Amino acid sequence: MPHSWQTAYGELKEYIAKHPTINIGMNVIRLDDDVRPEFYRLFGAVCTGFLKDNFPELLEKGHVLSRNWGEINRTVMDSLKLELI
């Protein structure tokens, strides 16, 4: 069974093949307004799947770091009466 990123990549390739107005080349990326949201949704799924499949431990560390930053950010803002960091 292929990895999730490979499945998502296959779906992205199918979407591109079905929409000839999508033009991706060495010096050009052209996505019409009607195809852009779904293209980026599929592209994001490929990226996310690749990271989950190949670097799960780094993703977990990133989540922990993000969570801790949020807590520290709130603590510093509250203690120093800041509106924004």
C-alpha positions as CSV (number, residue, x, y, z in Angstrom):
1,M,0.0,0.0,0.0
2,P,1.5,3.4,-1.0
3,H,2.2,6.0,1.7
4,S,-0.3,8.7,2.3
5,W,1.8,11.4,0.5
6,Q,2.1,9.2,-2.5
7,T,-1.7,8.7,-2.6
8,A,-2.2,12.5,-2.2
9,Y,0.4,13.1,-4.9
10,G,-1.5,10.8,-7.3
11,E,-4.7,12.8,-6.6
12,L,-2.9,16.1,-7.3
13,K,-1.5,14.7,-10.6
14,E,-5.0,13.6,-11.6
15,Y,-6.4,17.0,-10.8
16,I,-3.7,18.7,-12.8
17,A,-4.3,16.4,-15.7
18,K,-8.1,17.1,-15.6
19,H,-7.5,20.9,-15.7
20,P,-5.4,21.9,-18.7
21,T,-5.5,25.5,-17.7
22,I,-3.1,24.7,-14.9
23,N,0.4,25.5,-16.1
24,I,3.4,24.7,-14.0
25,G,6.8,25.1,-15.6
26,M,10.3,26.1,-14.9
27,N,9.5,29.8,-15.2
28,V,5.7,29.9,-14.8
29,I,3.0,28.8,-12.4
30,R,-0.5,29.7,-13.6
31,L,-3.6,28.7,-11.7
32,D,-6.9,30.1,-12.7
33,D,-9.2,31.3,-9.9
34,D,-11.6,28.4,-10.3
35,V,-8.9,25.7,-9.8
36,R,-6.6,27.5,-7.3
37,P,-8.4,26.5,-4.0
38,E,-8.6,22.8,-4.8
39,F,-5.0,22.7,-6.2
40,Y,-3.6,24.2,-3.0
41,R,-5.8,21.9,-0.8
42,L,-4.3,18.9,-2.7
43,F,-0.8,20.3,-2.7
44,G,-1.1,20.9,1.1
45,A,-2.2,17.2,1.5
46,V,0.9,16.1,-0.3
47,C,3.2,18.2,1.9
48,T,1.5,17.2,5.1
49,G,1.4,13.5,4.1
50,F,5.1,13.6,3.2
51,L,6.1,15.1,6.6
52,K,3.8,12.7,8.5
53,D,5.2,9.7,6.7
54,N,8.9,10.6,6.8
55,F,9.4,12.9,9.9
56,P,6.7,12.1,12.5
57,E,9.1,12.7,15.4
58,L,10.0,16.2,14.1
59,L,6.3,17.1,13.7
60,E,5.6,16.1,17.3
61,K,8.6,18.2,18.5
62,G,7.2,21.1,16.4
63,H,3.8,20.7,18.0
64,V,5.3,20.7,21.5
65,L,7.4,23.8,20.6
66,S,4.4,25.6,19.3
67,R,2.3,24.7,22.3
68,N,5.0,25.9,24.7
69,W,5.5,29.1,22.8
70,G,1.8,29.9,23.0
71,E,1.8,29.4,26.8
72,I,5.0,31.5,27.3
73,N,3.7,34.2,25.0
74,R,0.5,34.5,27.0
75,T,2.4,34.5,30.3
76,V,4.8,37.3,29.2
77,M,2.0,39.4,27.7
78,D,0.0,39.1,30.9
79,S,2.8,39.8,33.3
80,L,4.1,42.8,31.3
81,K,0.7,44.1,30.3
82,L,1.6,43.9,26.6
83,E,-0.9,43.9,23.8
84,L,1.3,42.2,21.2
85,I,4.7,40.5,21.0
